[in-house]
Amino acid sequence: MDYVNQFFFGIYPYIALAIFLLGSLIRFDREQYSWKSESTQVLHRGSLRWGSALFHIGVIGLLFGHAVGLLTPVWVWDTMGIAHSTKQIVAMAGGGVMGLICLVGITMLLVRRFTSDRLRRVTTFKDKIVLLWILATLLLGLGSIFTSFDHLDGETMVSLMRWAQHIVTFRGDAASYVAEAPIVFKLHLFMGMSLFVIFPFTRLVHVWSGFGALAYLGRAFQLVRPR
């Protein structure tokens, strides 16, 4: 069992990260015409506007919250005088709100996609995998909130933080910090890491283009003169 835990939470994160980075680079180099979000607005607008907005707001909020919550060193929170239990409650509340927003959004998008004949015909197997994988990951994350009520001392939260921080700093003992974590947390971590594995092979690659668009904020204004 120790070997299984070490593989999935000590080795697999680096495999997922390598596939995520190298796969994205290779796809951009070899298949640039497939580098798009493949919008279906022309085929069926439906609840796209609200569903897409809520989904993206929720996802961005969750990603930002996970990054800050997991990667901020424990001593920073201790220095600010924030108790571990308090941080956990804030994380549960923030994650719950963003998670529900994301859940409403992705549900609207799923209903739109699977109730429209035109959209069903253009929905690929990869599209289904992405949507259902994100939904499962999201539901596990929301489910972990209920489990967290039984661990309000904050120790489970601290263990997850130490795991993430040891992973990003390439320390070999990372897996030991989640060895005793509840199964719902482990499943959520696995599903989340696996999103990075499927990322380069799906429409999710358009996320990179979103980051690239930020470069336009620093560009000079384009001067257009009439003839």
Backbone as a ProteinNet text record, in pm:
[ID]
protein_1_A
[PRIMARY]
MDYVNQFFFGIYPYIALAIFLLGSLIRFDREQYSWKSESTQVLHRGSLRWGSALFHIGVIGLLFGHAVGLLTPVWVWDTMGIAHSTKQIVAMAGGGVMGLICLVGITMLLVRRFTSDRLRRVTTFKDKIVLLWILATLLLGLGSIFTSFDHLDGETMVSLMRWAQHIVTFRGDAASYVAEAPIVFKLHLFMGMSLFVIFPFTRLVHVWSGFGALAYLGRAFQLVRPR
[TERTIARY]
84.1	0	86.6	201	291.2	343.8	366.6	417.3	312.3	186.5	77.1	64.5	67.4	59.5	177.5	296.7	415.6	407.3	352.2	342.1	243	120.8	15.5	36.8	102.8	116.4	260.8	355.1	495.1	560.3	509.6	567.3	471.7	344.8	245.3	231.7	243.1	234.8	337.3	456.5	560.7	535.2	477.9	439.1	332	232	123.2	176.3	268	323.2	406.2	482.2	564.4	476.7	370.7	278.6	210	172	104.7	191.8	317.5	405.8	455.7	510.1	564.7	454.2	341.1	229.2	175.7	164.6	116.7	214.9	343.8	445.7	444.8	436.6	436.6	311.5	197.1	73.9	78.3	130.2	139.6	234.2	338.8	436.6	385.4	306.6	269.2	124	35.3	-107	-168.6	-113.2	-161.4	-304.7	-347.2	-483.7	-587.1	-543.6	-636.5	-633.3	-552.2	-534.8	-647.1	-763	-878.5	-978.8	-1073.5	-1175.1	-1291.4	-1298.6	-1403.8	-1542.6	-1565.5	-1692.9	-1809.5	-1921.8	-2042.6	-2155.5	-2119.7	-2221.4	-2301.3	-2235.2	-2303.9	-2410.8	-2382.7	-2475.4	-2595.7	-2570.5	-2680.1	-2636.4	-2701.4	-2661.9	-2713.9	-2842.9	-2901.9	-2858	-2809.3	-2765.5	-2615.4	-2555.2	-2409.4	-2357	-2423.3	-2371.5	-2359	-2467.4	-2464.9	-2383.9	-2400.4	-2328.4	-2177.7	-2132.3	-1989.1	-1933.1	-2007.8	-1960.6	-1947.3	-2051.2	-2047.4	-1939	-1925.3	-1824.5	-1684	-1654	-1520.1	-1490.9	-1589.3	-1569.8	-1539.4	-1615.9	-1594.1	-1458.7	-1420	-1291.2	-1174.9	-1180.9	-1072.5	-1063.5	-1178.2	-1178.9	-1122	-1155.3	-1105.2	-954.9	-909.1	-765.2	-685.1	-731.8	-663	-666.1	-782.1	-795.6	-708.3	-702.8	-617.4	-470	-430.6	-290.3	-248.1	-330.3	-297	-305.7	-411.3	-432.3	-330.7	-290.7	-199	-51.7	-19	121.6	175.3	88.1	136.8	193.9	321.4	382.9	303.8	304.5	228.7	275.7	407.4	458.8	404	363.1	304.4	172.2	88.2	-40.1	-17.7	82.5	112.1	160.6	242.1	292.8	179.8	81.1	-32.7	-132.2	-105.4	-193.7	-322.7	-324.8	-445.5	-437.1	-529.2	-529.6	-558.1	-505.4	-526.1	-673.6	-747.1	-890.2	-963.5	-922.6	-984.8	-958.3	-834.1	-799.6	-880.9	-900	-976.9	-1121.6	-1179	-1318.3	-1331.4	-1234.5	-1236.2	-1223.2	-1134.7	-1115.6	-1242.6	-1310	-1434.7	-1542.2	-1551.8	-1653.3	-1624.3	-1498.4	-1462.4	-1471.6	-1419.1	-1426	-1568.8	-1651.8	-1791.9	-1865.8	-1843.6	-1910.9	-1864.7	-1732.3	-1680.5	-1717	-1716	-1752.1	-1896.8	-1986.3	-2127.6	-2150.4	-2080.7	-2091.4	-2046.4	-1933	-1880.7	-1975.6	-2034.7	-2126.3	-2249.8	-2304.4	-2421.2	-2384.3	-2266.5	-2223	-2202.7	-2130.4	-2102.4	-2228.8	-2321.6	-2448.8	-2527.5	-2529.2	-2597.5	-2533.5	-2401.4	-2331.4	-2356.1	-2360.2	-2386.7	-2528.3	-2625.1	-2764	-2777.6	-2715	-2719.3	-2661	-2547.2	-2477.3	-2550.2	-2607.5	-2665.9	-2815.6	-2877.6	-3019.5	-3039.6	-2934	-2942.8	-2892.8	-2976.9	-2937.7	-2815.9	-2809.2	-2697	-2566	-2572.6	-2452	-2408.3	-2504.2	-2468.7	-2391.5	-2425.2	-2360.4	-2215.8	-2185.1	-2047.7	-1967.4	-2029.7	-1959.8	-1874	-1744.4	-1651.6	-1637.2	-1573.7	-1547	-1460	-1362.2	-1274.6	-1352.4	-1451	-1533.7	-1609.6	-1663.4	-1738.4	-1646.2	-1527.1	-1431.6	-1396.6	-1367.2	-1328.6	-1440.1	-1560.8	-1672	-1704.3	-1710.5	-1745.5	-1632.5	-1506.4	-1392.6	-1391.1	-1414.3	-1419.6	-1534.9	-1649.7	-1765.9	-1736	-1675.1	-1642	-1542.3	-1440.8	-1341.1	-1406.6	-1498.3	-1569.5	-1657	-1728.8	-1816.6	-1736.3	-1619.1	-1533.1	-1483	-1449.5	-1405.1	-1514.3	-1636.5	-1748.2	-1778.4	-1763.2	-1786	-1685.5	-1562.5	-1459.4	-1492.4	-1578.7	-1617.5	-1691.5	-1779.6	-1855.1	-1762	-1660.3	-1563.1	-1481.6	-1457.4	-1377.3	-1444.7	-1577.4	-1647.5	-1605.7	-1556	-1511.2	-1365.5	-1298.9	-1156.7	-1134.2	-1211.1	-1203.4	-1082	-996.6	-875.4	-771	-794.5	-704.8	-586.1	-571.1	-452.6	-452.7	-570.4	-578.3	-541.6	-589.1	-556.2	-406.3	-343.6	-199	-123.6	-170.7	-106.2	-112.9	-226.7	-241.1	-150.3	-138.8	-50	94.9	135.5	273.5	299.2	198.8	213.5	239	154.2	167.4	300.2	339.7	463.8	587.2	580.4	691.9	698.9	584.5	584.5	652.2	613.4	667.7	813.5	859.7	1000.4	1081.9	1021.8	1092	1152.3	1072.8	1116.8	1050.5	1128.2	1081.7	985.3	962.4	874.5	732.6	696.7	565.8	450.8	460.6	349	314.2	409.5	384	281.9	267.6	177.7	30.1	2.4	-137.3	-166.8	-74.2	-92.9	-217.9	-248.6	-363.4	-481.2	-476.1	-584.7	-709.6	-829.1	-953.6	-956	-1022.4	-1021.8	-1076.7	-1174.3	-1232.9	-1129	-1037.7	-931.6	-834.3	-801.9	-708.7	-766.8	-895.6	-959.9	-964.6	-992.3	-995.6	-858.2	-754.1	-617.6	-584	-618.1	-588.2	-660.7	-789.7	-867.1	-814.2	-777	-722.9	-590.6	-501.6	-373.8	-394	-491.3	-515.8	-569.9	-630.8	-673.5	-553.6	-436.6	-316.1	-269.2	-301.9	-262.8	-344.3	-474.8	-559.3	-558.9	-509.1	-509.1	-456.2	-335.2	-278.6	-353.8	-440.1	-506.6	-649.9	-690.8	-829.1	-834.8	-957.3	-976.7	-930.1	-891.1	-844.4	-719.2	-649.8	-526.5	-551.7	-677.6	-705.8	-681.9	-667.1	-634.8	-502.3	-405.2	-275.8	-293.1	-383.2	-406.8	-463.8	-542.1	-594.7	-484.6	-381.9	-267.7	-189.8	-179.5	-106.5	-173.3	-306.2	-379.2	-344.9	-294.5	-257.5	-145	-67.2	42.5	-9.5	-134.2	-190.4	-210.6	-221.9	-242.9	-122.1	-3.1	117.2	160.2	83.6	121.3	77.3	149.9	114	-13.5	-85.4	-205.7	-171.5	-259.5	-240.2	-302.5	-221.7	-267.5	-316.1	-444.6	-502.9	-542.1	-485.5	-515.8	-606.2	-705.3	-792.4	-713.1	-754.1	-687.2	-716.2
-121.3	0	125	118.4	232.8	263.6	155.4	175.5	242.3	203.3	263.4	411.2	442.1	582.2	663.2	604.4	673.5	700.7	605	625.6	737	726	820	960.8	973.1	1105.6	1151.4	1068.2	1109.1	1110.1	1025.2	1012.7	1062	1021.1	1057.2	1207.9	1292.7	1437.3	1485.7	1429	1471.1	1414.2	1293.8	1237.8	1325.8	1363.1	1447.8	1582.5	1641	1771.3	1762.8	1654.2	1637.3	1622.8	1542.3	1526.4	1657.8	1731	1860.1	1959.5	1973.1	2071.6	2025.6	1904.6	1855.7	1832.3	1777.6	1753.9	1883.1	1986.5	2116.2	2174.9	2163.7	2217.2	2144.7	2012	1933.7	1962	1972.2	1999.4	2137.3	2235.9	2370.4	2371.5	2290.2	2286.6	2211.3	2106.7	2019.7	2034.1	2081.8	2086.3	2220	2327.1	2459.9	2485.3	2421	2442.8	2380.4	2289.6	2229.1	2301.6	2407.6	2482.9	2585.6	2541.7	2631.6	2577.1	2662.6	2621.5	2549.1	2552.8	2484.9	2528.3	2657.9	2713.1	2657.1	2632.9	2581.3	2684.7	2811.1	2915.6	2928.2	2906.8	2919.2	2810.9	2691.5	2580.5	2593.1	2636.8	2647.3	2736.2	2850.6	2943.4	2898	2871.2	2817.7	2893	2818.9	2877.6	2899.5	2914.8	2926.6	3046.5	3161	3283.6	3270.3	3232.3	3221.4	3100.7	2989.2	2868.8	2886.2	2943.7	2965.1	3063.7	3172.7	3274.3	3216	3145.6	3087.6	2980.8	2898.9	2793.8	2851.7	2951	3007.8	3087.4	3159.2	3231	3131.6	3023.7	2922.8	2855.5	2819.1	2752.6	2843.1	2969.1	3062.8	3083.5	3097.9	3114.1	2992.9	2873.8	2750.8	2735.1	2763.5	2751.3	2848.8	2972.4	3073.3	3036	2991.2	2953.6	2835.5	2734.4	2618.9	2659.6	2744.1	2785.1	2860	2956.7	3035.7	2949.7	2871.6	2793	2682.4	2616.1	2502.4	2542.5	2647	2679.8	2788.5	2856.9	2954.5	2877.7	2899.4	2825.6	2838.3	2732.7	2730.8	2842.3	2870.3	2972.3	3111.3	3134	3264	3282.7	3177.3	3185.9	3198.4	3124.3	3131.7	3271.3	3332	3466.8	3569	3549.7	3641.4	3613.9	3509.6	3478.4	3410.2	3349.5	3281	3134	3090.4	2951.9	2856.9	2735.5	2636.2	2604.3	2598.4	2570.6	2683.9	2807.5	2923.3	2920.6	2891.8	2883.8	2775.3	2663.8	2555	2596.2	2665.6	2710	2808.6	2899.8	2995.5	2921.4	2821.8	2743.9	2667.2	2613	2540	2633.6	2752.8	2848.4	2898.8	2941.7	2992.8	2886.2	2766.2	2657.7	2615.8	2618.8	2582.2	2678.5	2808.5	2910	2899.5	2897.6	2887.6	2754.7	2648.7	2518	2512.3	2572	2573	2657.7	2770.5	2853.5	2774.2	2705.2	2623.8	2509.6	2448.4	2336.1	2379.6	2495	2546	2571.3	2631.9	2661.8	2537.6	2438.5	2319	2236.2	2241.1	2171.4	2232.4	2364.9	2433	2398.2	2391.1	2358	2212.9	2122.9	1982	1962.8	2027.1	2016	2071.3	2185.9	2246.6	2153	2091.7	2009.2	1878.3	1817.9	1685.8	1687.6	1803.9	1812	1869.4	1913.5	1967.3	1862.2	1828	1727.7	1771.7	1898.8	1948.7	1940.3	1971.8	1968	1825.6	1736.7	1597.3	1537.4	1579.6	1523.6	1569.3	1687.2	1737.6	1718.5	1660.2	1635.7	1510.6	1526.6	1414.9	1340.2	1224.1	1146.4	1225.9	1299.9	1380.4	1490.6	1548.9	1652	1594.5	1476	1412.1	1381.1	1330.3	1296.9	1421.1	1532	1655.5	1703.6	1714.6	1767.6	1677.7	1547.6	1456.3	1444.3	1453.9	1446.4	1569	1686.9	1808.6	1801.3	1751.2	1739.6	1646.3	1530.8	1435.4	1495.5	1565.8	1630.3	1735.3	1809.9	1914.8	1855.5	1748	1685.3	1625.9	1570.3	1518	1631.1	1743.8	1858.9	1910	1918.5	1962.6	1859.9	1732.2	1627.2	1630.9	1675	1681.3	1785.3	1881.2	1982.9	1918.1	1822.8	1755.4	1671.8	1610	1533.8	1626	1748.2	1843.8	1884.1	1872.8	1906.4	1814.8	1695.9	1602.4	1624.9	1719.6	1746.4	1896.8	1963.9	2109.1	2158.9	2065.8	2109.3	2164.4	2146.2	2201.6	2114.5	2001.2	1918.3	1854.2	1812.8	1756.3	1861.5	1983.7	2093.4	2118.8	2118.7	2141.4	2029	1905.6	1792.4	1806.6	1851.2	1872.3	1985.7	2090.3	2201	2153.2	2075.7	2027.4	1934.2	1852.7	1766.8	1849.4	1949.4	2031.7	2106.2	2159.8	2237.7	2148.7	2025.7	1933	1883.2	1876.6	1837.4	1944	2069.7	2176.7	2207.8	2165	2185.4	2057	1955.8	1831.2	1758.8	1749.4	1673.2	1535.4	1432	1295.6	1242.4	1316.4	1265.8	1319.8	1377.6	1442.8	1346.4	1225.2	1130.4	1094.2	1102.1	1063.1	1154.5	1276.6	1372.2	1345.1	1266.5	1236	1087.2	1014.5	870	839.3	922.3	898.2	988.9	1058.6	1149.2	1069.5	1123.9	1055.9	1028.1	919.8	874.5	979.5	1060.5	1160.1	1264.3	1297.1	1391.3	1329.7	1201.9	1135.1	1123.9	1090.2	1081.1	1217.8	1320.6	1456.7	1496.9	1465.1	1495	1419.4	1290.7	1210.1	1262.8	1292.4	1342.7	1478	1562.8	1694	1682.2	1594.9	1576.1	1516.1	1427.6	1362.9	1460.3	1570.5	1674.1	1728.3	1735.2	1781.1	1679.2	1551.5	1447	1457	1477	1482.8	1620.8	1719.8	1859.4	1876.6	1827.1	1856	1792.1	1694.7	1619.6	1665	1772.7	1817.4	1967.2	2018.7	2161.5	2248.5	2187.5	2264.2	2345.5	2312	2384.8	2532.8	2569.4	2711	2796.7	2730.9	2805.5	2878	2813.1	2877.8	3007.4	3007.6	3127.7	3239.6	3201.8	3302.7	3372.3	3295.8	3357.2	3445.2	3399.1	3476.5	3609.3	3611.3	3735.2	3845	3808.2	3908.8	3999.1	3948.3	4028.7	4153.8	4147	4262.6	4381.3	4353.2	4462	4555.1	4503	4585.3	4640.8	4614	4663	4807.1	4876.9	5016.3	5018.5	5130.3	5144.1	5144.3	5084	5083.5	5210.2	5283.3	5408.4	5381.9	5409	5387.6	5521.7	5555.8	5683.6	5661.6	5747.9	5736.2	5779	5732.9	5771	5917.3
0	0	0	67.5	69.6	-69.9	-149.4	-284.3	-372.2	-353.3	-430.2	-395.8	-268.1	-224.4	-276	-273.2	-320.9	-470.2	-545.3	-690.4	-722.9	-669.4	-708.4	-653.6	-538.9	-478.8	-462.3	-509.9	-507.1	-643.1	-734	-868.3	-975.8	-965.3	-1065.9	-1089	-985.9	-1011.6	-1113.5	-1111.9	-1205.9	-1345.7	-1351.5	-1481.5	-1545.4	-1464.7	-1514.7	-1561.4	-1485.3	-1520.8	-1648.7	-1663.9	-1784	-1908	-1898.3	-2011.7	-2043.4	-1940.1	-1955.8	-2033.3	-1993.5	-2055.9	-2192.3	-2199.3	-2325.7	-2428.1	-2381.2	-2472.2	-2531	-2449.6	-2498.9	-2600	-2570	-2659.9	-2793.7	-2791.7	-2915.6	-2997.3	-2930.9	-3005	-3069.4	-2997.1	-3054.1	-3174.1	-3167.5	-3275.2	-3397.6	-3376.7	-3486.9	-3531.3	-3443.9	-3477.4	-3437.7	-3489.8	-3451.5	-3496.7	-3605.6	-3652.5	-3559.9	-3473.7	-3376.8	-3242.7	-3234.6	-3109.3	-3098.6	-3051.1	-3043.8	-2943.5	-2907.4	-2810.2	-2875.9	-3010.6	-3085.9	-3039.3	-3044.3	-2999.1	-3079.3	-3011.7	-3076.3	-3075.6	-3056.4	-3047.3	-3176.1	-3290.9	-3419.3	-3434.5	-3380	-3394.8	-3302.2	-3178.5	-3082.6	-2967.1	-2952.4	-2847	-2712.6	-2702	-2579.5	-2455.4	-2356.3	-2229.5	-2226.7	-2344.6	-2352.7	-2275.5	-2290.1	-2229.9	-2078.7	-2011.7	-1865.6	-1820.3	-1889.1	-1851.5	-1861.8	-1972.1	-1993	-1891.8	-1866.1	-1771	-1630.5	-1584.7	-1449.9	-1438.7	-1542.5	-1540.4	-1531	-1613.8	-1614.8	-1486.9	-1435.3	-1308.6	-1196.8	-1193	-1090.6	-1102.1	-1224.4	-1246.1	-1207.2	-1251.6	-1218.7	-1067.9	-1003.6	-857.9	-786.3	-834.1	-772.3	-793.1	-914.1	-941.8	-856.4	-849.7	-769.4	-621.8	-574.9	-434.9	-398.4	-486.1	-460.7	-457.9	-552.8	-559.9	-433.5	-392.1	-272.8	-147	-136.9	-16.6	3.9	-105.2	-92.9	-95.8	-170.9	-191.6	-99.4	-26.5	71.5	191.4	225	336.4	466.2	544	669.6	762.6	762	854.4	823.8	698.1	662.9	736.6	735.8	806.4	956.3	1006.4	1150.1	1189.1	1103	1130.8	1133.8	1047.7	1044.3	1155.8	1233.6	1346	1306.5	1187	1139.6	1179.2	1261.9	1307.6	1192.4	1203	1097.1	1077.6	1186.2	1176.6	1105.8	1132.3	1066.5	917.3	880.4	738.9	670.3	738.4	678.9	656.5	752.2	738	622.4	610.4	499	366	363.1	240.5	204.2	304.7	280.8	225.6	284.2	240.4	99.4	77.2	-54.6	-161.9	-129.8	-226.7	-254.2	-150.1	-168.5	-259.2	-240.6	-323	-468.4	-489.3	-625.4	-690.4	-609	-661.4	-707.3	-630.8	-668.9	-793.4	-802.8	-923.3	-1045	-1030.7	-1140.1	-1172.8	-1071	-1091.6	-1169	-1133.2	-1206.5	-1352.3	-1373.7	-1509.4	-1593.3	-1540.6	-1620.3	-1641.7	-1545.8	-1564.4	-1678.7	-1685.7	-1795.6	-1929.6	-1932.5	-2056.6	-2097.4	-1999.7	-2029.6	-2082.1	-2016.2	-2061.1	-2202.4	-2227	-2360.6	-2464.6	-2432.9	-2531.7	-2559.5	-2455	-2473.1	-2502.9	-2500.8	-2537	-2676	-2738.7	-2875.1	-2973.8	-3070.3	-3169.9	-3248.1	-3282.4	-3362.3	-3283.9	-3155.1	-3073.7	-3043.9	-3024	-2998.2	-3115.1	-3235	-3353.7	-3368.5	-3316.3	-3329.3	-3200.5	-3098.2	-2972.2	-2985.5	-2972.2	-2985.9	-2853	-2861.2	-2740.2	-2643.6	-2698.2	-2612.8	-2541.7	-2609.6	-2546.7	-2426.6	-2444.6	-2335.6	-2217.8	-2250	-2144.2	-2062.6	-2130.2	-2061.8	-1969.5	-2022.7	-1944	-1824.4	-1848.2	-1739.9	-1637.8	-1684.7	-1592.3	-1500.6	-1560.6	-1480.1	-1380.9	-1426.5	-1338.4	-1221	-1248.5	-1142.1	-1043.5	-1095.6	-1009.5	-921	-981	-907.1	-797	-828	-728.9	-613.4	-645.1	-538.6	-449.2	-511.1	-433.7	-342	-394.4	-311	-202	-236.9	-138.2	-25	-56.6	47.3	154.4	119.7	217.9	334.2	303	408.3	496	432.7	510.6	600.2	552.2	629.1	759.8	765.9	890.1	1004.9	970.5	1074	1111.6	1043.4	1071.3	1080.5	1164.6	1174.7	1252.9	1294.7	1363.9	1266.7	1137.3	1035.7	1002.7	1070.2	1046.9	908.9	861.8	726.3	622.8	643	552.8	551.2	665.6	673.4	603.2	617.6	551.3	400	348.3	204.2	156.2	237.1	202.7	195.9	294.6	296.6	178.3	143.1	25.4	-100.6	-125.4	-245.5	-247.7	-134.5	-128.3	-144.1	-95.4	-112.9	-256.7	-323.9	-464.8	-550	-532.3	-616.4	-583.6	-468.7	-432.8	-448	-514.2	-551	-430.3	-324.1	-207.5	-208	-187.2	-206.7	-103.8	4.1	110	99.1	-15.8	-29.4	-4.4	-60	-51.4	91.9	181.2	320.4	387.8	339.1	403.7	373.4	269.5	236.9	254.9	314.4	332	413.5	512.6	600.4	567.8	457.3	419.7	383.2	409	369.8	220.1	180.9	42.4	-53.6	-9.3	-99.2	-139	-49.1	-81.9	-182	-161	-251.8	-392.2	-401.3	-532.1	-600.4	-521.8	-577.2	-629.6	-554.7	-599	-727	-731.6	-850.5	-973.1	-958.5	-1071.8	-1117.4	-1021.2	-1055.9	-1130.2	-1082.9	-1150.7	-1289.5	-1303.2	-1432.2	-1535.8	-1490.5	-1585.3	-1662.6	-1595.4	-1662.2	-1766	-1744.1	-1838.6	-1966.9	-1955.9	-2075	-2140.2	-2069.2	-2115.9	-2258.3	-2291.8	-2424.3	-2539.8	-2512.2	-2618.2	-2641	-2574	-2581.4	-2612.4	-2615	-2640.4	-2524	-2413.1	-2298.4	-2329.5	-2437.7	-2470.3	-2496.2	-2524.2	-2550.1	-2426	-2309.1	-2187.1	-2202.9	-2269.2	-2293.7	-2372.2	-2468.8	-2548.6	-2463.2	-2361.4	-2269.9	-2194.1	-2150.7	-2084.2	-2180.9	-2306.3	-2406.4	-2436.1	-2423.8	-2451.4	-2352.1	-2234.5	-2135.3	-2185.7	-2282.6	-2337.6	-2407.8	-2455.7	-2525.2	-2431.6	-2301.5	-2206.6	-2199.7	-2232.6	-2225.8	-2359.3	-2463.5	-2595.9	-2615.7	-2700.3	-2732	-2816.4	-2807.5	-2887.5	-3036	-3113.5	-3258.2	-3316.1	-3388.8	-3449.3	-3590.8	-3614.9	-3745.4	-3803.4	-3917	-3982.2	-4102	-4119.5	-4239.3	-4362.4	-4477.3	-4601.8	-4634.5
[MASK]
+++++++++++++++++++++++++++++++++++++++++++++++++++++++++++++++++++++++++++++++++++++++++++++++++++++++++++++++++++++++++++++++++++++++++++++++++++++++++++++++++++++++++++++++++++++++++++++++++++++++++++++++++++++++++++++++++++

